Amino acid sequence: MTEAPIFRYPKKDELLGYVTQLLGFGRMYVKCSDGKIRLCQIKGSLSRYLWVGEGDLVIIKPWVVEHEKKGDVLYKYDKNSWGDLRSKGILKEGLIQ
């Protein structure tokens, strides 16, 4: 059984995002830290244990082909860990509505 990683920070090619709207079938609109809104989906292996709702903070990886419009959700943060991201300077106040 695959388990979720305990805690991680966004890597070089990943972005922090805020889920604004759920569309169904593992798809959602995410407002990213670079100011763009992307249509994101949960990767197949992660969809079994990663339950994402509106207002959640996630790590996304933009696609190679349509990197301005689409991406994959890799990780979801708990609301308790948002303070740690703020103290490290990763989470900016303009991202969360």
N, C-alpha and C positions, 0 to 999 in steps of 0.2 A: 504494500500500500504506500502510495506517495504522500508525504506530509509537506505542509507549507513551511517555507523557511521562517525562522524566528523573527528576524528583523533585518532590514537592509536599506541602504541608501541608493538613490539613482546613480547609475554609472554614466560614463561619458556620452553614450549615444541614447540614453533614456531620459524621459521627462517626467516631472511630477504633474499630476492632473486631478481635477475635481469633477466628479460625475454630475452632470446637470440634468440629464434625461435618460430614462431607460426605454429601449425600443422593443425589447423582447428577443428571444432566441440568442441570448448572450451578447447582444449589441447595445451600445449606449453612446451618447454624445458626451465628450469629455473636454472641459476647458483646460488647456495645457499651460504650463509655466511660460511658454514663449508667446502667449497671447492668442493662439489659434484654437478653434474648436474643431476637434477631430471625431470622426465616427470610429469607435474602437470596438473590438470584440475580445472575448476571453478565449485564450488559447485552449485547444481541445483537451490537453492533459490537465489543465488547471480548472476546467469547468466543473469537475466533480467535487471539489472542495472549496472553491473560491466563490462566495456569494456576495455580490456587489449590489448596493442600493444607491439611490439618489443621495447626494451629499457626502459620499465617501471619497476619501483621498487615495489615489492609486498611482502606481508607476506604470507608464506606458512606453512602448518602443515603437516609434513611427516606422511605417513600412518603407521598404527601399524604393518601390515604384511610385506610389502616391503618398510621399512623406508629408505633404502639406495637408492632406485630407483624412488619412486613415492611419490606424495604429492597432497594436495589440496590448491588452492589459496583462501585466506580469505579476503585480503584487498589490495587495490592499492593506492600508494602514488602519489600525484601530484608532478610535478617537482619543484614547489615552496616550498614544505615541505622537500626537500632533505637537505637543509641547516640546518634545525632544527635537523635532524637526525645526521648530521656531528658534530654539536656543542655538542650534547649529547654523542657522541662517539659510537653510534650504527652503523653508516654507515662507513665502512672501504673503503679506496681508491682502494684496490685490487679487490673489488667486481664489480665495474662499469668499463666497457671497454672503 
